[in-house]
Amino acid sequence: MAEHQVDAVVIGAGPGGYHAAIRLGQLGKSVICIDRDEVGGVCLNWGCIPTKALLHVGEVIRHIDHAAAIGLKVPKAEVDREGVAKFKTDVVNSNVGGVKTLFKANNVQFLYGDASFKSATEIVVKKKEGGEDTIKCASVVIATGSAPIDVKAWPRDGEVIINSDDAVQMKRIPKNMLVIGGGVIGLEFATVYTRVGAKVLVIEAMPQILTGTDSEISKTLGRILKKQGVEIMLDTKVGKIEKSGKTAKVTFNGDATNGKDETREFDMVLVAVGRRPVTDTLNLAAAGLAVDDKGFLAVDQQCRTKVANVFAIGDVSGQPMLAHRAMKQGVVVAEVISGDKSAAFDPVAIPNCVYTDPEVATVGLSEEEAKAKGYEIRIGKFPLAASGRARTMNDTDGLIKLVGDAKTDMLLGMHIVGPQAESLIGEGVIALEMGATLEDIGLSVHPHPTLTEGIMDAAEAAHFKAIHIVNQKPKTPVGAK
């Protein structure tokens, strides 16, 4: 058994954990980061990075399929499953190697193993290679992330009934695939597997896909995905799943089946009904901590738990469970531990991106949320069908939508479905953080021809001044006092 004495221990090497550890090292603190798996956590190894690599493959396939429309004669893409899997793995390894290099450069010590509390200032690590280490420290950062929710009624076998960790490995390409859950994870994998040749059905228990997203944006994405061949059933619940060899018979019932049971056979079923925070092996009680009824640890704006020297960041600290939220929290925590009393995690809004094809990106309030909060709203919309740049890309399915306060003209939310939405939404983040009005966005000169000028057009449409679309008639003439 080895004993260590350091300033800080970070439990978890995912996006939040490695950001915290690196910034602590930059600030001159001695730090040990612990993870039972590889550096990078779920994001780099099983989530954000590998799924985006697979989605890029799908996007290229789509471009090849539509090459004739721009005058190119290209044979149909032939999917080499092993080659695709290798590309994904190479991307992952490159990112993981990069974080390891940064750990070394910033004097972050990394331990493989299972960490748990012995007390609020003492951590026990069951090492991967065997044996235990004890670490005494002044501060602890819990950054253990989340895991897929498993449904007992549909036991996962990793082959026929799978979760997102299995799906990203792409061990095989099914002919018929059922995705249970029309959220971010379900729709991203529906896009991936449709592109590589599977026939995909998505079943969502709620009345819309991407529950909580602006309804118009959700409907727009649903229409586009259906056009691409993804079947979507809303207000429908899955009941029995009977596995037989390499297939599963699935019974479902709901609005899409007119209230009657329907049974279909699939050779792969992806259960994508959400994720749960991972805290069950930490022995939190030894540190004087306990989770709430949803499994989260309560924290303040400095990400401090009720135990002053213990912090929690990322998925274990509540919604939204997003990598970039965890990353920023990790930096904040490191600065707090290093004595910066002004450091706090207090964003005006946190963007959310869905890497379907086309992508969805949102920040701030949806139209429905703004109305529910009592705002008198002003909406500005710009369809990508009217975008010169989108036409040059032969990629005109999509919509840019701005939600503003009619009384103050302040931007309340930005919502985009279309190509490069994940990059375009950055303008909305800055606008919200800086307190921009719709007029501010409309007056700002945007480069032409670009997709970003669609944001300017949407802002001008909110004031009935858009140039590239026919404006709705205002209640009073434009410019009238």
N, C-alpha and C positions, 0 to 999 in steps of 0.2 A: 504493500500500500504506500503510495506517494502522497505527500502533503504539499499543498501550494498556498501561498499567501499573495493575493492580488488586490488591486483596487476594486475591480468589477468582474462579475461573471455574467455572461450572456448565454441564456439557455435557448438554443435554436439558432441555426445559421441560415435561415431564409432571408428574404428581402429586408425585413425589419431588423433581424438579428445581426446580419453582416454589416448593415449600415451603422447600427449602434456600436458594434465592435470596432469598425474601422475609424469612426469619428472619435471614439474613446482613445484609440491609439494615436490619432493625429493630435489629440489634446494632451498627450503625455501620460495617460493613465496606463497602468499595467492591467491587461485584460485577457481572460480566457473565454473562448467561445466554444460551446459544446453542442453536438448534434448526434443523434443516433444514426443518421443517414449521411448523405453527402453534403458538402458545402453548397449553399444555394437553396436548400430546402425544397418545398413543393414547387415553388415558382420556377426555379431554374431546371429542376430535374423531371417534374411531372406535370407542371401546369403552364404558366405563362409562356415560357420559351419554347418547349417542344410543341405545344399546340399551335403556336404561331408559325413555327416552321412547317407543320403539316398544312396549315391554312394557306400558307404561301404556295405550297405545291398545288393545292386546289385552285388557287387564283390563276396560276400559270396554265393549268389544264383548261380553265374557262376561257382564257385568252386564245389558246390554241383552237378550242372548239368554235370560236367566233372569228378566227383569222380571216375566213373568206369574206366577211363583211367589210374588211379594210383592204381587200385586194391581194391577200396572201393565200397561196395554195399550200396548206400544211397537212400532212397526214394526221389522222386522229391520234391523240396521245395514248401511248401504251404504258400502263402503270407497272413499274418494276417495284413491287412491294418491298423487297429487301433493300433496294436502292433508296427508296423513300425513307425507310426506317434508318438506314445508315446516315443519310443527310441530317435527319432529326437528331440522331445520337451525336454526330460530329458537332452540330450547333450547340447542343447541351454541354458537351465536354469542353468546348472552347470557352463558354461562359463560366463554367465551374472552375476551369484552370485560371481564368482571369481573376476571379475572387480570391483564389488561393494565393496568387501572386500579390494581390493587394493586402491580404492578411500578413504575408511575410514582410512586405515593404513598410507596413505600419505597426510591426511588432505585436501582432495579434497571435496568441497561441491558440491552436485548435485541437480539441480532443473529440475523438469518436466515442460515443457512449450514451447511456441513459442517465440523465441527471435528476436528482430529487433533493428536496430540502431536508437537512438534519436540524437546521434552525434558520432563522432569518438571515444569518450571516455565515452559514456553513452549508456547503453543497457536497453531496456524495455522488460520484460518477462511477457507474458500472461500465467499465471500458469494453469496447467491442472485442478486443483481443483477450479479455479476461482480467480479473482482478478489479480492485476499486481504488479510486483516488479521492482524497478529501481536499476541498478548496475552502479556505477562509477568505472572506471578502467584506468590503465595506458596503458594496451595492450589488444588487442582483436585478437583471433584466429578463423577464419572462417573454420569450418570443417564439413559442412552440407551434404557432400556426393552427391549421385546421386539417381535417380529413373528410373524405366523402362519407355521407350518411348512408349506412347500410340498412335496408329494410328486411326485417327477419322473415317476413312472409315470402320474400323473393331472394333466397340465399344465393350469394355470389359464388360462382365457381371459377371465374377468371377466363372462361372460354365462351360459354353461351350466355350466362347472366354475368355482366361485367359492370365495373364502375369506371370512373374517368382515368384512374391509374392504369387500368388494363387497356382502355381504349387508346391511350396515347402510345402504347407499345406497337399497335397495329400488327399483331401477329398474323392476322388474316383479314381478308376483305369479304364480308358477308354479302349474300345476294339480297336478303331481306333483313332489314334492321329496324328494331323498335327503339326509340328513345323516349324514356319516361321522364318528362320534365322539360318544359319549354322555357327554361331560364337561360342564363349566359352559357353555362357548360353544355347543356343539352343542345342548344342551337349551334354552337361552334362545332361540336362533333357531328351534328347532322349535316353541316356544310362540308366538313372534311370527307365523311364517308360517302356522301352523295357525289362529290367530285371524282372520287376514285372508283365509282361504279356501283355502289350499293343503292338499293331502293329503300328509302328511309321514311318511316312514319314517326312523327312527333306527337305524343299525347300529353296535353297539359290540363290539369284539374281546374285551373282558374279560367275566367272568361277571356284572357288575353295572354299572349306570349310576353315574356319580359315584364312580369307583373311589377308595377310601380313605375315603369317607364311611361312617358307621355303617350297617351292612347293613340294619337294620330301617327306617331312615329312607329309604335308597335304594329299597327295595322298596315302601314306602308311596308315595313320589313316582311310581315307575313305574306302580303300580296306578292312581293318579289321572290321570296323563297318558294312559294307555291308554283310560280312561273318557272322556276329552275328545277322543279320536279320533287320538291320536299312536300310530302303530305302532312298536314297539320290538323289535329282534332282538338278543339277547345271544349271547356266545360265537360271533360270526360275523365273518368277515373278507371285505373287498371285494377282488376280484381285478382283472379287466379292466374298464376303462371305455372304450367305443367311442363317440366323438362322431360324430353325423351331423346336420349342419345345426343346428337349434335344440333337439335332444334328445340324450340319451346312453343307450346300453344298458349296464347295469351287471350284472356277474356277481359273485355272492357265495356263500359256502359256510360252513356251520358248524352249530352246535347247532340253530339255528332252522330250518335247511333239511334236518335229518336227515342231515347230511354230504354232501348232494348239491348240485351246482351249480344255482343258480337265477338266471335273468336277467330283469330288469325294465327298462322304459323310463321315464326321467324327463326333465322339461324343465329341471331345475336340480339340480345336485349341489354341496352345500356340504361342503368338506373342512375339518373342525374337529378335527384330531388333535393340537392343542397349539400352543405358542408357543416361540420360541427367543430367547435374549438377543442384543441387537444390539451388537456390539463390532467388527465386521469392518473398519470404515473409520477406526478411531481411531488406527492406528499405535501400538499399545500397547507394542511393543518399544522404541520411542524413549524411553519413560518407564520402561523396565525392568520391564514387566509382561507377563504371559501368562495366558490363560484356562485352566481345567481341561478335562478331556475332555468336559464337558457344555456348555462355552462360558461358564461363570460365572467371576467374579473372586472370589477368596477374601478375606474381610474379617474383622476382629475385632469386638468388641462396640461399638467406636466407629465402625464401618464404614470403618476404615482398611485400605488394602491393604498389601502388603509394602513399598511405597514410602511413607515416612512422611507426605508432604504430599499424597498422592493418595488420595481416598476413592471408594467405590463404593456406590450405594444402589439400592433397587428391584429390578427384574427381573434386572439384570445381576449382582446379588450373591447369587443363589440363591433357593431355594424358601422359603415360598410366594410365587408371583408375583402379588401383590395390591397394589392402589393404596394402601390404607390402611397397609400395611406400609411402602411407599415413602415415604408422607407423614411418618410418624413418624421414619423413618430420616433424612429430609431435615432435620427440625428438630434431631435429635440431632447430625448432622454440623455444622450451622451453629454450634451451641453449642460443640462441640469445637474448631472452627476459631477461635472467638472466645475460647478460653482456659478454658472450663469443663472441668476435669479429671474431674469427677464424671459428666458426661453420658455415657450409654451406652444402646444399644438392647438391652434385656433383658426383654422381656415374658414373663409366665407363659404366655400363650396368645394366638394371633392368630385372630380370628374369620374365618369364610369364609361368604359368602352367594351363593346361586344364585337369580337373579330369574326363575325360572319362575313359573307361576301354578297352584297356590300356590308360595310361595317356600320355599327350604330355607336354614337358617342353622345353623351349628355352631361350637362352640368347645371346645377341650380334647380329651380322649381319647374315642374311640368305645368301644363295648362290646368290640369285637374287640381294639383297641389296649390297653385296660386289662388284659384277660386276658393278652395277649401279654407285658405288662410284669410279670406275676406278681401283680397285685392280686386280692384276693378282693372281688368287686364287689357293690354293692347298686344295683338299678335302680328308678327311679320313673317311671311313665308316666301320661300323661293324654291321652285322645283328645279332639279338639275336638268330636266329636259330643256330648260331655257338657258342653260350654261354653255357658252361657246367652248370653254375648255373641256367640259364633260363630253361634248359632241366630238371633239378632236380625239378623245380617248375611246370613243364608241362605248361610253359607260354612263348613260343618262338616267338610270333608275335611281331615284333618291329625292330627298327633301331636306332643306335647311329651315328650321323654325325657331324664331325668337319669341320669348314671352317677356313682356314688359309691364310695368306699372303705369296705367293710363294717367294717373294723377301727377306722378313725378317724372315719368319717362325712363325711370331706372330699369336696366336690364335685370330680370329675375331668373331667367333660364335660357339656355341654348341647347338645341336638340338637333342632331344631324343623323340621317341615314344616307349613306353614299360612299363612294370610294374615298380613301384617305380621311375618313371621319375622325379617326383616332388622333391625327395630327391637327386637323382643322379645329378641334374642340379647344385647343390651347388658347385660341383667341378669346373664347368664352370664359375660360378660367381667369385670364388676366383682366378681362372686362369686369367680371364680377368682383374680383379682389380690389380693383381700382375704383369701383363705384361708377362705372360708365353708364351713360344713357344710351337709348337706341339712336338718338340723334348723333351722339359722339361716334358711334360705330358707322353710321351712314355718312358722316362728314369725313371720316378717315379715308385717305386715298389708298385703295387696294391695287396691287399689281394686276395687269391684264396681259394675256388671258390666264386666269387661275381659277381654281375652285374656291379660294378664299373670298373672291369678289362676290360670290353668292351670298356670303354673310352680310356684306355691305348692301346688296340688293334686298335681302330679307329685312334689314333694318330700315331701309328706305320704304319698303312695302308697308311697314307698320304705320308710316305717315302718308301713305298713298302717293309716294313719289318715285316708286321703282321705275327704272327705264326699260328693263329687259323683260318685263311681264306686264300684262294688262292689269291695272290697279282696280280694286273694288272702289265703288263710288263712296267718297267720304260723306259724313253727315253734314259737314260744312266745306265749302270750297277750299282747296289747298292755298295756304297763305292768308286766309281770312282771319280777322281778329275777332 
